[in-house]
């Protein structure tokens, strides 16, 4: 029975670690995405730092990426940037790949 309990604890620890990794990669992705959008909007370095944090916080509104896409698209449109939803989604995927690469290289 001890082997089963050990295995169960190991699986629970792995699940928790996988969830933590996914959270950190998503937060990094959102920061990269915020930095990209801030560049398009010509924000100052201080405004860029605040905007990256705002994009990370926007991801807590609902499950999935729709809240982040909606925020970026709204902000970019309001700033007069000619960016489509497909552009934002494509950049989201690119930033996700880059965030995972960065995270894995640090580990």
N, CA, C and O atoms as a MOPAC input file, in Angstrom:
PM7 MOZYME 1SCF
protein

 N      0.81700 1    -1.19800 1     0.00000 1
 C      0.00000 1     0.00000 1     0.00000 1
 C      0.85600 1     1.25500 1     0.00000 1
 O      0.45000 1     2.29800 1    -0.51400 1
 N      2.04900 1     1.14500 1     0.58500 1
 C      2.93400 1     2.29500 1     0.62600 1
 C      3.34100 1     2.71300 1    -0.78200 1
 O      3.43000 1     3.90800 1    -1.06300 1
 N      3.58800 1     1.76200 1    -1.66500 1
 C      3.96800 1     2.08400 1    -3.04400 1
 C      2.87000 1     2.88100 1    -3.73600 1
 O      3.15000 1     3.84400 1    -4.45000 1
 N      1.62500 1     2.48000 1    -3.52500 1
 C      0.49900 1     3.19400 1    -4.13300 1
 C      0.41000 1     4.61500 1    -3.60000 1
 O      0.20900 1     5.55500 1    -4.36900 1
 N      0.55600 1     4.78000 1    -2.29500 1
 C      0.50200 1     6.11400 1    -1.69800 1
 C      1.66200 1     6.99200 1    -2.17400 1
 O      1.49000 1     8.18300 1    -2.43600 1
 N      2.84200 1     6.38500 1    -2.28100 1
 C      3.99600 1     7.13100 1    -2.78400 1
 C      3.75500 1     7.57600 1    -4.22000 1
 O      4.05500 1     8.71100 1    -4.59200 1
 N      3.21300 1     6.67500 1    -5.01100 1
 C      2.92800 1     7.01200 1    -6.40200 1
 C      1.87300 1     8.11800 1    -6.48900 1
 O      1.99000 1     9.03300 1    -7.30400 1
 N      0.85000 1     8.02800 1    -5.64700 1
 C     -0.20200 1     9.04100 1    -5.62600 1
 C      0.37600 1    10.40800 1    -5.26300 1
 O      0.05400 1    11.40800 1    -5.90500 1
 N      1.22300 1    10.45500 1    -4.24300 1
 C      1.85700 1    11.71300 1    -3.84400 1
 C      2.75000 1    12.25100 1    -4.95600 1
 O      2.79700 1    13.45700 1    -5.19800 1
 N      3.45200 1    11.35200 1    -5.62600 1
 C      4.30500 1    11.76100 1    -6.73300 1
 C      3.49600 1    12.35900 1    -7.87500 1
 O      3.89400 1    13.36900 1    -8.45400 1
 N      2.37000 1    11.74800 1    -8.20300 1
 C      1.50400 1    12.26300 1    -9.27100 1
 C      0.91100 1    13.61800 1    -8.88200 1
 O      0.81000 1    14.51800 1    -9.71700 1
 N      0.52400 1    13.76100 1    -7.62800 1
 C     -0.02400 1    15.03900 1    -7.16600 1
 C      1.03100 1    16.13200 1    -7.22000 1
 O      0.73500 1    17.26500 1    -7.59900 1
 N      2.25900 1    15.79900 1    -6.84300 1
 C      3.34700 1    16.78100 1    -6.89100 1
 C      3.65400 1    17.17100 1    -8.33600 1
 O      3.89800 1    18.34200 1    -8.62800 1
 N      3.64100 1    16.19900 1    -9.23200 1
 C      3.89000 1    16.48200 1   -10.64600 1
 C      2.78900 1    17.37000 1   -11.21200 1
 O      3.07200 1    18.30700 1   -11.95800 1
 N      1.55300 1    17.08800 1   -10.86900 1
 C      0.43600 1    17.90300 1   -11.34200 1
 C      0.58300 1    19.34700 1   -10.85500 1
 O      0.39600 1    20.29000 1   -11.62400 1
 N      0.91600 1    19.50900 1    -9.58300 1
 C      1.08600 1    20.84900 1    -9.01900 1
 C      2.23600 1    21.58500 1    -9.71700 1
 O      2.13700 1    22.77900 1   -10.00100 1
 N      3.31000 1    20.87000 1    -9.98600 1
 C      4.45200 1    21.49200 1   -10.65100 1
 C      4.09600 1    21.86400 1   -12.09800 1
 O      4.49100 1    22.92600 1   -12.57900 1
 N      3.36700 1    21.00700 1   -12.77900 1
 C      2.93600 1    21.31000 1   -14.14800 1
 C      2.02700 1    22.52500 1   -14.18000 1
 O      2.14200 1    23.36000 1   -15.07700 1
 N      1.13400 1    22.63400 1   -13.22600 1
 C      0.23700 1    23.79300 1   -13.15300 1
 C      1.00900 1    25.07700 1   -12.87800 1
 O      0.72400 1    26.12100 1   -13.46400 1
 N      1.98200 1    24.99100 1   -11.98900 1
 C      2.79700 1    26.16300 1   -11.66700 1
 C      3.61000 1    26.59400 1   -12.88900 1
 O      3.73100 1    27.78600 1   -13.16900 1
 N      4.15800 1    25.63300 1   -13.60600 1
 C      4.91400 1    25.93800 1   -14.82000 1
 C      4.02400 1    26.59600 1   -15.86300 1
 O      4.41700 1    27.58800 1   -16.47800 1
 N      2.83400 1    26.05700 1   -16.06700 1
 C      1.89800 1    26.62500 1   -17.04500 1
 C      1.53400 1    28.06100 1   -16.66800 1
 O      1.43200 1    28.92600 1   -17.53800 1
 N      1.34100 1    28.31200 1   -15.38800 1
 C      1.02100 1    29.65800 1   -14.92300 1
 C      2.17300 1    30.62100 1   -15.20400 1
 O      1.95500 1    31.73000 1   -15.69200 1
 N      3.38800 1    30.20000 1   -14.89900 1
 C      4.54900 1    31.06400 1   -15.09800 1
 C      4.78500 1    31.33700 1   -16.58000 1
 O      5.12200 1    32.46000 1   -16.95500 1
 N      4.61100 1    30.32400 1   -17.42200 1
 C      4.79400 1    30.50600 1   -18.86400 1
 C      3.72100 1    31.45100 1   -19.41100 1
 O      4.02300 1    32.31200 1   -20.23700 1
 N      2.47200 1    31.29700 1   -18.96000 1
 C      1.38900 1    32.18000 1   -19.42000 1
 C      1.64500 1    33.62400 1   -18.98600 1
 O      1.40900 1    34.55200 1   -19.76100 1
 N      2.11700 1    33.81900 1   -17.77700 1
 C      2.40900 1    35.17500 1   -17.30200 1
 C      3.54300 1    35.79500 1   -18.11600 1
 O      3.48900 1    36.97100 1   -18.47400 1
 N      4.55800 1    35.00300 1   -18.40200 1
 C      5.68000 1    35.50300 1   -19.22100 1
 C      5.19700 1    35.81700 1   -20.63400 1
 O      5.57800 1    36.83400 1   -21.21400 1
 N      4.35800 1    34.94300 1   -21.18300 1
 C      3.79000 1    35.17900 1   -22.50800 1
 C      3.02400 1    36.49000 1   -22.54100 1
 O      3.15000 1    37.26600 1   -23.48800 1
 N      2.23600 1    36.73300 1   -21.51700 1
 C      1.44200 1    37.95200 1   -21.45900 1
 C      2.31200 1    39.19700 1   -21.32100 1
 O      1.98800 1    40.24800 1   -21.87200 1
 N      3.41300 1    39.08000 1   -20.58900 1
 C      4.34700 1    40.21100 1   -20.48900 1
 C      4.97600 1    40.49900 1   -21.85600 1
 O      5.09000 1    41.65600 1   -22.25900 1
 N      5.38100 1    39.44700 1   -22.56300 1
 C      5.94800 1    39.63100 1   -23.90300 1
 C      4.92300 1    40.24300 1   -24.85200 1
 O      5.24800 1    41.11000 1   -25.66200 1
 N      3.70000 1    39.78400 1   -24.74100 1
 C      2.62600 1    40.31000 1   -25.58000 1
 C      2.35500 1    41.77800 1   -25.25200 1
 O      2.14000 1    42.59200 1   -26.15100 1
 N      2.36500 1    42.10700 1   -23.97700 1
 C      2.17900 1    43.49200 1   -23.55700 1
 C      3.30100 1    44.38800 1   -24.05100 1
 O      3.06900 1    45.53500 1   -24.43200 1
 N      4.51400 1    43.86100 1   -24.04200 1
 C      5.65600 1    44.63100 1   -24.53400 1
 C      5.51200 1    44.89500 1   -26.04000 1
 O      5.79700 1    45.99700 1   -26.50800 1
 N      5.07500 1    43.89200 1   -26.78400 1
 C      4.83900 1    44.06200 1   -28.22300 1
 C      3.78700 1    45.14500 1   -28.47400 1
 O      3.99000 1    46.04600 1   -29.28900 1
 N      2.66500 1    45.04500 1   -27.76500 1
 C      1.58400 1    46.01900 1   -27.94800 1
 C      2.02200 1    47.41400 1   -27.53100 1
 O      1.68500 1    48.39500 1   -28.19300 1
 N      2.76500 1    47.50800 1   -26.44600 1
 C      3.25700 1    48.81200 1   -25.98400 1
 C      4.15900 1    49.44600 1   -27.03000 1
 O      4.13300 1    50.66300 1   -27.21700 1
 N      4.95200 1    48.63700 1   -27.70900 1
 C      5.79800 1    49.15100 1   -28.78300 1
 C      4.96900 1    49.71600 1   -29.93100 1
 O      5.31200 1    50.74900 1   -30.50500 1
 N      3.88500 1    49.03700 1   -30.25700 1
 C      3.00100 1    49.52300 1   -31.31500 1
 C      2.32200 1    50.82900 1   -30.92400 1
 O      2.04400 1    51.67300 1   -31.77600 1
 N      2.05600 1    50.98900 1   -29.62900 1
 C      1.37100 1    52.18900 1   -29.14600 1
 C      2.34600 1    53.30000 1   -28.76500 1
 O      1.92600 1    54.35800 1   -28.29600 1
 N      3.64200 1    53.06800 1   -28.96400 1
 C      4.68100 1    54.05700 1   -28.64100 1
 C      4.62400 1    54.51800 1   -27.18800 1
 O      4.69100 1    55.71500 1   -26.91200 1
 N      4.50300 1    53.58000 1   -26.27100 1
 C      4.47400 1    53.92400 1   -24.85200 1
 C      5.88700 1    54.15500 1   -24.33300 1
 O      6.85300 1    53.60400 1   -24.86200 1
 N      5.99700 1    54.96800 1   -23.30300 1
 C      7.28400 1    55.21600 1   -22.65800 1
 C      7.70000 1    53.96100 1   -21.89300 1
 O      6.87200 1    53.07700 1   -21.67300 1
 N      8.96100 1    53.86600 1   -21.48700 1
 C      9.38200 1    52.69800 1   -20.70900 1
 C      8.55700 1    52.49300 1   -19.42900 1
 O      8.25400 1    51.35800 1   -19.06200 1
 N      8.20300 1    53.57100 1   -18.76500 1
 C      7.39700 1    53.46100 1   -17.54600 1
 C      5.98600 1    52.97500 1   -17.87700 1
 O      5.43000 1    52.12400 1   -17.18300 1
 N      5.42100 1    53.52800 1   -18.94300 1
 C      4.08200 1    53.10700 1   -19.36400 1
 C      4.09800 1    51.65600 1   -19.84200 1
 O      3.14500 1    50.91000 1   -19.62000 1
 N      5.18400 1    51.26800 1   -20.49600 1
 C      5.32100 1    49.88400 1   -20.96800 1
 C      5.33600 1    48.91500 1   -19.79400 1
 O      4.66400 1    47.88400 1   -19.82900 1
 N      6.09300 1    49.23700 1   -18.76300 1
 C      6.15200 1    48.36900 1   -17.57900 1
 C      4.76900 1    48.21900 1   -16.95200 1
 O      4.36700 1    47.11400 1   -16.59000 1
 N      4.04900 1    49.31500 1   -16.82500 1
 C      2.69800 1    49.26800 1   -16.25000 1
 C      1.74800 1    48.50000 1   -17.16900 1
 O      0.89100 1    47.75200 1   -16.69700 1
 N      1.90200 1    48.68600 1   -18.46900 1
 C      1.00800 1    48.01900 1   -19.40500 1
 C      1.23000 1    46.50600 1   -19.40500 1
 O      0.27000 1    45.74100 1   -19.49100 1
 N      2.48600 1    46.07300 1   -19.30900 1
 C      2.76300 1    44.63200 1   -19.24700 1
 C      2.08500 1    44.01200 1   -18.03000 1
 O      1.53700 1    42.91300 1   -18.11700 1
 N      2.11900 1    44.70700 1   -16.90000 1
 C      1.44800 1    44.21400 1   -15.69400 1
 C     -0.06900 1    44.15400 1   -15.90500 1
 O     -0.73000 1    43.22200 1   -15.44700 1
 N     -0.60600 1    45.15100 1   -16.59800 1
 C     -2.04800 1    45.18500 1   -16.85200 1
 C     -2.48200 1    44.02900 1   -17.74200 1
 O     -3.56800 1    43.47700 1   -17.56200 1
 N     -1.63900 1    43.66000 1   -18.70000 1
 C     -1.97000 1    42.53000 1   -19.57400 1
 C     -1.94900 1    41.23000 1   -18.77400 1
 O     -2.81500 1    40.37400 1   -18.95800 1
 N     -0.97600 1    41.07900 1   -17.89900 1
 C     -0.92100 1    39.88000 1   -17.04700 1
 C     -2.17300 1    39.80700 1   -16.17600 1
 O     -2.76700 1    38.73900 1   -16.02900 1
 N     -2.57200 1    40.93900 1   -15.60000 1
 C     -3.76500 1    40.96100 1   -14.74000 1
 C     -5.03400 1    40.69300 1   -15.52900 1
 O     -5.98000 1    40.11300 1   -14.99600 1
 N     -5.07200 1    41.10400 1   -16.78400 1
 C     -6.26100 1    40.88900 1   -17.61300 1
 C     -6.53800 1    39.40700 1   -17.80900 1
 O     -7.68300 1    39.00900 1   -18.02500 1
 N     -5.49400 1    38.59000 1   -17.73600 1
 C     -5.65500 1    37.14500 1   -17.93300 1
 C     -6.40000 1    36.48000 1   -16.78800 1
 O     -6.80300 1    35.32300 1   -16.90900 1
 N     -6.59000 1    37.18500 1   -15.68100 1
 C     -7.29500 1    36.61200 1   -14.53200 1
 C     -8.80100 1    36.83800 1   -14.60200 1
 O     -9.52800 1    36.34900 1   -13.73800 1
 N     -9.29000 1    37.56400 1   -15.60400 1
 C    -10.70800 1    37.88200 1   -15.69900 1
 C    -11.57000 1    36.65700 1   -15.99400 1
 O    -12.65400 1    36.50400 1   -15.43200 1
 N    -11.08300 1    35.78500 1   -16.87800 1
 C    -11.82800 1    34.57300 1   -17.22900 1
 C    -10.84800 1    33.51200 1   -17.70800 1
 O     -9.69300 1    33.81200 1   -18.01000 1
 N    -11.30900 1    32.29000 1   -17.77500 1
 C    -10.46100 1    31.20100 1   -18.24400 1
 C    -10.18000 1    31.36700 1   -19.73000 1
 O    -11.02100 1    31.87200 1   -20.47300 1
 N     -9.00900 1    30.94500 1   -20.15600 1
 C     -8.65000 1    31.03300 1   -21.55500 1
 C     -7.97100 1    32.34600 1   -21.89500 1
 O     -7.63700 1    33.14000 1   -21.01600 1
 N     -7.77700 1    32.55500 1   -23.17600 1
 C     -7.03400 1    33.72100 1   -23.64700 1
 C     -7.91100 1    34.84600 1   -24.16300 1
 O     -7.40100 1    35.89800 1   -24.54800 1
 N     -9.21200 1    34.64600 1   -24.17700 1
 C    -10.10500 1    35.64900 1   -24.76400 1
 C    -10.01800 1    37.00100 1   -24.06300 1
 O    -10.12000 1    38.04300 1   -24.71100 1
 N     -9.83000 1    36.99100 1   -22.75200 1
 C     -9.74300 1    38.25000 1   -22.01800 1
 C     -8.49800 1    39.04600 1   -22.42000 1
 O     -8.54700 1    40.27200 1   -22.51200 1
 N     -7.39900 1    38.35600 1   -22.65600 1
 C     -6.16300 1    39.02100 1   -23.06800 1
 C     -6.31000 1    39.56700 1   -24.48900 1
 O     -5.93100 1    40.70500 1   -24.76500 1
 N     -6.86100 1    38.75200 1   -25.38300 1
 C     -7.06000 1    39.19000 1   -26.76700 1
 C     -7.97800 1    40.40600 1   -26.80600 1
 O     -7.71200 1    41.37000 1   -27.52300 1
 N     -9.05100 1    40.35300 1   -26.03800 1
 C    -10.01400 1    41.46000 1   -25.99600 1
 C     -9.35200 1    42.74600 1   -25.49400 1
 O     -9.57000 1    43.82000 1   -26.05400 1
 N     -8.54400 1    42.63200 1   -24.43700 1
 C     -7.86200 1    43.81100 1   -23.88500 1
 C     -6.91000 1    44.41000 1   -24.91700 1
 O     -6.95200 1    45.61000 1   -25.19000 1
 N     -6.05700 1    43.56900 1   -25.48400 1
 C     -5.07700 1    44.07100 1   -26.44600 1
 C     -5.75000 1    44.68200 1   -27.66400 1
 O     -5.36500 1    45.75900 1   -28.11800 1
 N     -6.74100 1    44.00400 1   -28.18500 1
 C     -7.42400 1    44.50900 1   -29.37600 1
 C     -8.09500 1    45.84700 1   -29.08600 1
 O     -8.03700 1    46.76400 1   -29.90500 1
 N     -8.72600 1    45.95800 1   -27.93000 1
 C     -9.36400 1    47.21400 1   -27.54500 1
 C     -8.36500 1    48.34100 1   -27.36600 1
 O     -8.58100 1    49.45500 1   -27.84200 1
 N     -7.26400 1    48.04600 1   -26.67300 1
 C     -6.25100 1    49.06900 1   -26.42600 1
 C     -5.56700 1    49.49700 1   -27.72300 1
 O     -5.33500 1    50.68600 1   -27.94300 1
 N     -5.24600 1    48.53400 1   -28.57400 1
 C     -4.58300 1    48.86000 1   -29.83400 1
 C     -5.50600 1    49.63900 1   -30.76500 1
 O     -5.06600 1    50.56700 1   -31.44400 1
 N     -6.75800 1    49.27300 1   -30.79800 1
 C     -7.72900 1    49.99400 1   -31.61800 1
 C     -7.88900 1    51.42000 1   -31.11800 1
 O     -7.89700 1    52.36900 1   -31.90100 1
 N     -8.01500 1    51.55700 1   -29.80100 1
 C     -8.16700 1    52.88900 1   -29.20000 1
 C     -6.94600 1    53.77000 1   -29.47100 1
 O     -7.07300 1    54.98600 1   -29.60900 1
 N     -5.76200 1    53.15400 1   -29.54800 1
 C     -4.53600 1    53.90700 1   -29.79700 1
 C     -4.33500 1    54.20400 1   -31.28700 1
 O     -3.37100 1    54.86400 1   -31.67300 1
 N     -5.25900 1    53.70900 1   -32.11500 1
 C     -5.17200 1    53.98700 1   -33.54500 1
 C     -4.23100 1    53.07700 1   -34.30700 1
 O     -3.81700 1    53.40400 1   -35.41900 1
 N     -3.88800 1    51.94100 1   -33.72500 1
 C     -3.00600 1    50.98300 1   -34.39400 1
 C     -3.83500 1    50.10700 1   -35.33100 1
 O     -4.93700 1    49.68200 1   -34.98600 1
 N     -3.30200 1    49.84800 1   -36.49900 1
 C     -3.99400 1    49.02900 1   -37.48900 1
 C     -3.61000 1    47.56500 1   -37.27700 1
 O     -2.74400 1    47.03300 1   -37.97100 1
 N     -4.26800 1    46.92300 1   -36.30800 1
 C     -3.97800 1    45.53500 1   -35.95800 1
 C     -5.28900 1    44.78000 1   -35.91600 1
 O     -6.26600 1    45.24500 1   -35.33000 1
 N     -5.30500 1    43.60800 1   -36.54400 1
 C     -6.52100 1    42.78900 1   -36.55400 1
 C     -6.48200 1    41.76700 1   -35.41900 1
 O     -5.45100 1    41.55700 1   -34.77900 1
 N     -7.62000 1    41.14600 1   -35.19400 1
 C     -7.69100 1    40.10200 1   -34.16900 1
 C     -6.76400 1    38.94700 1   -34.52800 1
 O     -6.13300 1    38.36400 1   -33.64500 1
 N     -6.67400 1    38.61300 1   -35.79900 1
 C     -5.79300 1    37.51700 1   -36.21000 1
 C     -4.32400 1    37.87200 1   -35.97100 1
 O     -3.51900 1    36.99300 1   -35.66400 1
 N     -3.96800 1    39.15900 1   -36.10900 1
 C     -2.60300 1    39.59400 1   -35.79500 1
 C     -2.30300 1    39.38700 1   -34.31000 1
 O     -1.22800 1    38.91100 1   -33.94600 1
 N     -3.25600 1    39.74800 1   -33.46900 1
 C     -3.07900 1    39.60500 1   -32.01800 1
 C     -2.97100 1    38.12900 1   -31.65400 1
 O     -2.11900 1    37.74500 1   -30.85300 1
 N     -3.82800 1    37.30500 1   -32.23700 1
 C     -3.78500 1    35.86100 1   -31.93600 1
 C     -2.49000 1    35.22000 1   -32.42600 1
 O     -1.93400 1    34.34800 1   -31.75700 1
 N     -2.01500 1    35.64600 1   -33.58200 1
 C     -0.74700 1    35.11500 1   -34.09300 1
 C      0.39700 1    35.49800 1   -33.16300 1
 O      1.26000 1    34.67400 1   -32.85900 1
 N      0.40300 1    36.74200 1   -32.71500 1
 C      1.45300 1    37.20100 1   -31.79400 1
 C      1.34500 1    36.47700 1   -30.45800 1
 O      2.35900 1    36.18900 1   -29.82200 1
 N      0.11900 1    36.18100 1   -30.02900 1
 C     -0.10500 1    35.42600 1   -28.79300 1
 C      0.58100 1    34.06900 1   -28.88500 1
 O      1.24900 1    33.64800 1   -27.94000 1
 N      0.42300 1    33.38700 1   -30.00400 1
 C      1.06500 1    32.08600 1   -30.19900 1
 C      2.58700 1    32.22200 1   -30.22000 1
 O      3.29200 1    31.43100 1   -29.59400 1
 N      3.08800 1    33.22100 1   -30.93600 1
 C      4.53500 1    33.43600 1   -31.00400 1
 C      5.11200 1    33.72100 1   -29.62100 1
 O      6.15500 1    33.18300 1   -29.25000 1
 N      4.43000 1    34.56400 1   -28.86900 1
 C      4.90100 1    34.90300 1   -27.52000 1
 C      4.82800 1    33.69200 1   -26.60500 1
 O      5.66900 1    33.53400 1   -25.72000 1
 N      3.84000 1    32.83900 1   -26.80500 1
 C      3.73000 1    31.61200 1   -26.01700 1
 C      4.91100 1    30.69300 1   -26.25100 1
 O      5.45000 1    30.11100 1   -25.31000 1
 N      5.31400 1    30.56100 1   -27.51000 1
 C      6.47400 1    29.72500 1   -27.84100 1
 C      7.74200 1    30.31800 1   -27.24000 1
 O      8.55600 1    29.60100 1   -26.65700 1
 N      7.90400 1    31.62700 1   -27.38400 1
 C      9.08500 1    32.29400 1   -26.84100 1
 C      9.11800 1    32.21100 1   -25.30900 1
 O     10.17800 1    31.99400 1   -24.72100 1
 N      7.97300 1    32.38200 1   -24.67400 1
 C      7.91000 1    32.31800 1   -23.20800 1
 C      8.30600 1    30.93000 1   -22.71800 1
 O      9.03400 1    30.80100 1   -21.73300 1
 N      7.83400 1    29.90300 1   -23.39600 1
 C      8.17900 1    28.53600 1   -22.99400 1
 C      9.66500 1    28.28400 1   -23.21600 1
 O     10.31300 1    27.64300 1   -22.38900 1
 N     10.20900 1    28.77900 1   -24.31800 1
 C     11.63100 1    28.61100 1   -24.59100 1
 C     12.47400 1    29.30200 1   -23.51400 1
 O     13.45200 1    28.74100 1   -23.02000 1
 N     12.07600 1    30.52800 1   -23.16000 1
 C     12.80800 1    31.26200 1   -22.12800 1
 C     12.73000 1    30.54700 1   -20.78600 1
 O     13.73000 1    30.42500 1   -20.07900 1
 N     11.54300 1    30.07800 1   -20.44200 1
 C     11.35800 1    29.40600 1   -19.14800 1
 C     12.19200 1    28.13000 1   -19.08300 1
 O     12.83800 1    27.84700 1   -18.07400 1
 N     12.17000 1    27.36900 1   -20.16800 1
 C     12.91100 1    26.10300 1   -20.16900 1
 C     14.42100 1    26.33700 1   -20.12600 1
 O     15.15600 1    25.54700 1   -19.53500 1
 N     14.87700 1    27.40700 1   -20.74400 1
 C     16.32400 1    27.67600 1   -20.73400 1
 C     16.78800 1    28.14000 1   -19.35400 1
 O     17.96400 1    27.99600 1   -19.01800 1
 N     15.87600 1    28.69500 1   -18.55200 1
 C     16.23300 1    29.11400 1   -17.19200 1
 C     16.21400 1    27.94500 1   -16.19900 1
 O     16.89700 1    27.97900 1   -15.17500 1
 N     15.43900 1    26.93300 1   -16.51000 1
 C     15.28200 1    25.80800 1   -15.58300 1
 C     16.46000 1    24.86200 1   -15.61100 1
 O     16.47200 1    23.86800 1   -14.88500 1

